[in-house]
Amino acid sequence: MGTTKDAGTAGTVTQGSGTTAAGTGQADPATSPAVTRVTPGLPVGPAGPPWSSGVRRRDDGEVEVAGVAVTEFAAEHGTPSYVVDEADFRARARAYRTAFEAAFAAVGTGVDVYYAGKALLTVAIARWAREEGLRVDTASGGELATALRAGVPGEAIGLHGNNKSDAEILRAFEHGVGRIIVDSLAEIDRVAALAAERGVVAPVMVRVTTGVHAGGHEYISTAHEDQKFGLSINSTATGAAAGAASPAPDSPAMSALLRVLDKPSLKLLGIHSHIGSQILDPDGFEAAARAVLDLRAALAARSGVLVEEVDLGGGYGIAYLPGEVALDPERVAKDIASSVADVAASLGTPLPRFSIEPGRAIAGPAGLTLYTVGTVKPVTVGGDDGAEPFTRLYVSVDGGMSDNIRPALYGADYHAGIVGRASAAEPVLARVVGKHCESGDIVVHQVMLPGDIQAGDLLAVAATGAYGRSMASNYNMLTRPPVVAVREGASRVLVRRETEADLLALDQG
């Protein structure tokens, strides 16, 4: 028997033995209908993970976020809306910076923390990150433009991407971007040629794949060999099945590093590694760090150049469901710092400066999505194959896969609660779905909600701050929700709601 805790309560949802839902790691209620009775929703008082620190249910039953009541919020801003708890975002940014700075200072080196803008990036959010002492990592021309509009200085920006355009590279030169992470031998030649034409020396890092496989889903695990990112440290395409391999002298990664050193218009800053996303065990980071430091030492032996920086990427996991435990910044910082110090000592090389790129770990828990409930429909499931039939309540909301594609794309799990009122009704097994013309348009696969849930209720989905807005679309010509910050009892719009006029303005007829 497996158990998952219900929303913000001491109760649990108990699943019987059965198959695992793809990409979720949990039993599928379609084959495991046994569910215990629990108290649904959020308790009175602070909600706790996976909700942001500013979420609490008041004595009258309504939920507020950073002092803003959800009914007042919905009346002013409408639904669906992305709600960002500014104080929570800033606190998480500070926690990563201070934890890593302290841990790496203790072993005698420094570290820079780059906020990974792909998780969620607006002009205001880029400013928040910078004001909390972070740099900003971008992965496109649009993200770069946003960081620049926010006033982030070029030297505090990184530019990623496996297929950067000439325009993106030239903009990076124009604004003095501090590092361009190159991803292929062809890109090294192209960046070098563009830099030579402009009479500049481009600062670059080489992205390598270490063979360490980590992350919550195949699509977000980025250090295995059979994918588009980086250059392998192995001499063949087979890689390492269970962990990092020793660097091969004829590997694509070594060839790339040597090629950069051979280009007068390029400056090799260091080596970059990213092993995946939603990682909850620091062992993967430590293994990848060992592999990169080995490669750094091998390059020094081969060329006489000991690069000054190593970037260990991001991917720090968060709690999406009650009972899950996020990766702790202090723990992972101390573990990685200790590990790299030991490796450097064994190699006889001084420690480089390090950098990391948390995005989801900062933005994810700080956000929620607020919806209005529409159609509520009970559906009888099972019975055809002899299994005992059971009822699942389909709760439709006024958004869906256009504002959060991850449940449909990855099978990602989220948690939800009714937030506009209290309810004493018995809880029922529910599935929160969107309004799109797709049966896979699922917002929350399974959650216990009050049996009296009805049209007009406000429903919130927790931990949607990362990859909700940034992966949003206009599928079925829905307009994208606004991004609204809340802090100390006030709200302000960071990105306004799209309108149908916005969509039609792009249509040239």
N, C-alpha and C positions, 0 to 999 in steps of 0.2 A: 504494500500500500504506500502511495506517495501522498504528501500533503502540501498544500500551499495556503498561506494565510490569506484571510479575506481583508478587504480594504480597511486599513487603519483600525482594526479591532483585534481582540485577543482570540477570536474564533478562527477556525480553519475550514477550508474546503477540502474534503477528503475524496480522492479519486480511487476507484477500484482498479485492479490490475487490468491492463489493456495495452493498446498500441500507443505509441508516442506521436503527438502531433508534429508534423514536419517543421523543423526549425525552431520549435519551442522548448523541447526538452521536457515537456509535461505530458501526462496522460490525456488522451482526447476523450471528452465527455461523450462523444458519439458512440464510443465503445465501452465507456466506463461511467455509467450514469449515477452511481451512488454518491450522493452529496449530503453532508451533514448539515443540520440547521445552525446558522450562525447569525450574528447581528451584522446587518449590512452597513456600509457607509463609513463615515469618519466619526470618531468619538467626539464628545464635547472637549474642547481644549486643543492644544497643538496636535496636528495630525501625525507627524513623524514620517519617515521614509515610506513610500517613494515620493511623497509630497515635499515641496520646498519648505524651508524653515518658517516662512511667513503664513502658511496655511493653518487655519484653526477653525473649529466649529464653535459658534457662539451658543450661549445658553438657550436662545430662541430657536436653534436648529439651523440657522443659516450659516454658510461658510464665508469667511473673508480671507483675502490674500493681501498680506502686508497692510492690513487695516481697511481694505476696500471690500465692501460687501458685494457678493457676486450678483445679487439682483440689481444693485445700483450700477455695477459695471455693465451688465447686459443692457440695461436701459440706456446707458450712455453710448456704448460702443457696439452693441449688437453681438450676435453669435453667427457662426463660429468665430472665435477670437483666440489668438495666441497671447497668453498672459505671462509676462516675465517678471519674476520677483527680483528687482534690482539688487537689494541688499544681499540676497542669497547668492546671486551671481558673483557679486564683488567679493563676498566672503570666501567662496570656493576658489576664485582666482588668487586671492591672498594666501589661502591655505597651501596651494600648490607651490607658489613662489617661495614662501617662507620655509616650507618643509624641505624643498630641494636645495635652496640656498644654504640652509643650516647643515644638512647632511653632507653636501659636497664640500663645504668649507671645512668640515671636520676631517676630511681626508686630504685636504690641501689643494683643492681646485675650485673652480667656479662653474656656474651653470646659468643658462638663460632659459626662461620659460616663454614659449611662443603659444599664444592662443590660436588654436586651429580654427580658422574662420569658416571652414566648410560646415562646421556643426551648426552655426547660426551667426550671420554677420549682417549688421546694420551699421550705419554711421555712429549711432550712439553706443552700440555695443563695442565697436572697435575702440571708441574713446574710453569706455569703462575699463577695458582690458589694459589699455595704455596707462590710464590713471592708477591702476593697481600694480604697475611695474612690469607688465608683460609686454612682450613683442607680439607681432601678428604674423601668422603664416597664412598665405593665400595660395589658391590653386587655380586661378583663372584671371583673365583680364578684368572681369567684373568685380571679383573680390579685391583685386589690387586697387581698382578705382575707388572702391568703398573705403578701404583702409586709408588711402591718400586723402579722400574727401574728409575723413575723420581727423586729419592732421597728424596721423602716425608718420614719423619721419622715415624716409626711405631706408636708412641704415638699420631700422628696427623692423623691417619687413622681410619675409622670405617668400620666394615664388616657386611653387611646385608645379607639377603637371607632366604627364608622359608625352604630350603632343602639343607643346606650346607653339603658338603662332609667332611669326616674325614680329608682328605688331606688339604682342605681349612682351617679348624679349626686349624690344627697343624701348618700350615704356619703362621697363625695369632699369635699363641703362639711364634713361632720361631723369628718373627720380632717385637714382643712387640706391637702388634696392640692395640690401646688405648681403644677400645670398640668393643665387639661382641654383636650384637643385636639379642637376642634369640626370637624365633617365635612360640614355642610350648613347652608343658610340656616334650615331648620326647626329644626335642633338649636340654633342660636344663639338663636332666639326662646324655645325651651323652657328652655335653661339660664338665660337671663336672667330668665324668669318665675319659675323655681324659686328662683333666688338672691334675687330681690326679695321673694318670700314669706318667705324665711328671714332677710331682713335682712343678707345678706352680699354681698360683691363677689367674683365668681368669676374667678379668673385663667385666661385661655384663650389658646390658640394656634389659628390657622386653618390647617388642612391644605389644601395646594394641590397640583394636578397640573401639572407643568412641561412635559409632552410629551416628556421624556427617557425612552426605552425601554431598560431594562436588566434583567438577571436571567437565570436559567437556563431558565425555562419561562414560558409565557404566564400561567399561574395565579399566579406569584410576581413578575411584573413589574407594578408598581403605579402607574406614573406616566403610562401612556397614558390616553386620554380615555374609552374605552369600557369602564369598570369602575366599581365601586361607591365607591371611595375618593376623597375630596377634592373640591376645586373648581378648575376649570380657570383658568389664567391667560390662556387664549385667549378671543376673543369668540364663537367658534362651537364646535360640538362636534367639528369635524374635527381640531383639534390640529395638532401638528407631526410629520411622518413620521420625521424623522431626528434631531431634537434640540430643545432648548428654544426657544420662541418669545419674542418681546418681549411684555411684559404689555400686554393690551388695556385701554383705559380703561373699557370696558363689560363686562369679563369677570366670570364668577361669583366668582372669587377677590377681585377688587377690591370687588365688591358686598358680599361677606361681611365683608371687613375694615372697610369703612365702616359696615356694620350693627353690628358689635361696638362700634365707637367711639361709636355713637349710643345704646348701652344703658348707663345709669348703673350697673346692677348687674353689669356685666362690665368686666374690665380686660384690655386687649389686650397680652399679653406679647410676641407675635411671630408668626412665620410658620413653618410646618412643611412639610417636603417629604420624601417617601420614594419612591425610584425603583424598588425591586425587591429581590430577594434573590439570594444566591450570585453576586455581581458580582466579577469578577476583573480589571477594568480601571478605574482611577480616573477616566478621562475622563468617565464618566457623572456622577459626583459633582460634578466641576468644572463641567460644563455646567448641571446643576441648580442649583448654588450661584449661578452667574451669573444665571440666570433669577429666582431668589428675591431676590437683591440688587437687580436691576432693579425688581422688583415693590415692594420696600421703598422704593426711591427714588421710584417713581411715587406710592405712597401718601403719602409725605411731601410731595410737590409738591401733591397734591390736598387733603390734610387738615391739613398742618402737623405731623403726628405721625410721628416716625421710630422705629419699633419697636426695642426693645432686644435682641431675641434672634432667632436663626435656627436652626432645627433641620434638620440635613441627613439625618436618618434613619439607617438601617442598611443591611444587605445585603452586608456584607463577606464575600467568598467564602473557602472553605476547600478543602483537598485532600481529596477523597474516594477517589482512586485513587493508587497509587504513580506517581510521575513528575509528578503535578499540582503546581502551585505556588500556595500560598495568597496572598491579598492581604497584603502586608507592612504592618503598622501604621505604621511610621516613614515608609515611602515615601508611602503614601496621605495621611498627616497633613501631611507637608511639601508635597506637591503641592496639596492642597486649600487649605492656609493661604496658600501663595504665590498661588494663583489668586484667592482672595477678597480678598486685599490689593490685587492689581492692579485688580480690578473696582471695589472701593470707592474707590480712588484715581481711577479714570476717571470715576466718578459724582460725585466730590466729596463723599462721605458718609463719616462715621466708621464704623469696623467695629463691628458688633454683637457681643454675646457669642454663642457658638455652642454647639450641643449635638449629640451623635451617639448612636446606639442600636445598638451591636453586640450581637448575641445569639448567633447561630449561630457566629460567629468565636471566641467564648469557650467556649461549651458543646459545640459539635460535636466538635472534635478531642479533647476531654477525656473522651469517653465511648465505650464499646463495648458491644455486646450479646453475652452469652455464652449459647450454646445447647448442647443435647445432640443429636447426630445420631440419627435413627431409621432409617426406610426408605431404602435406597440402591438406585436402579434405573437401569440403562442403557437409553437410548432411542435407536433408530436414527432419524436425521433426514435428510430429503431422499430423492432417488432417483426420485420420481414424475415430476418434470419434466425428467428427463435429467441433473440434477446428481448429482455423486458423493455417495453417502450417507456419513454419518459418525455417530459415536456421541457422545451427550451424556449425562453421568451426572447424574441427578436425585438430589440429596441433600436429604432432608427433615429438618427440625429441629422442635423442640417449641414453636415459636412461629410467627411469620409476619406477615401483613399487619395483624393486630391490634396488634402491638407496633412495627411500622414500615410505615406505609401508603405512604411516599413512592415506593418502586419501582413499586407498582401505580398510584398516583395520577399521578405525574409521569414515570414511566420513569426514576427516579433511579438512578444507579449507586453501588454500594458495593463494598467489598473484604472478603475473608474469608480466614481461615487456620485450619488445625487447630492447636490450642494445647495440648492435654493431653499430647502426646508428639511425638517426632521420627519421621520416616518417610524411608526411602531408596527408596520405591516410585516408579516412573515417574509423572509428573503426567498428569492427564487433564482434558479440558474438562468443567467441571461447571456446573450451575445449582443454586443453593441455594433451596429452596422451603419454604413453611410447611405447616401441617397443616389449613388451612381448606378449606372446600368451594367453592373457586374456582380455575379454571385460571390466573388472573392473580395468584395468591398467590405472588409471587416476592420473595425476600429479596435475592439477588444474581443478576443476569442471567447473568453469565459470569465464571468464575474458574478458574484451574488449581489443582486439589487433588490430593493423593496418591492414586494408584490403589488403595491398600489401605484407603481410608477406609471405616469400618464403623459399625454401630450402637453407640452408647455413646461414640463420640469426642466430645470437646469442640470446638466450632467457635465462633470469635469473628468478629463483623462490626465493622469499624472505623468510627470517626467517626459514631457514632449518638447522640452526646450531645444534639444538637439535633433536635427534632421527632419523636423516637421516642416517648418517654413522653408528651409534651404532645399528640400526635395519636393516642394509643393508644385502642383500643376494646375492647368485649367481644363482638366478632363471634363467632358460633357458641358464645356463652356461655363463651369462654375468659376466664380471670382475668388481669388485668394484672400484669406482672412487678414485682418490687420495684426501687427505686432504692437502690443501695448504694455508699457512698463508700469509696475505698481511699486510705490514706496511711501511709507509713513502716511497712509491714509489717502493718498492721491494717485491718480493715474495720468499717463501722458502717452500719446500715440507716437511710436517710433517709425512705423511704416503704416500708411493709411490702408484701409480696405480698398481692394480693387473694385471697380464698378463695371457694369456691362458696357458703359461708354468707353472705358479703357480698352476693353477687348475689341469693340467695334472700330476704335480709332486705328488699330493696326491693320484692319481689313481694308484693302484698297479697292474692293468691289470688282 
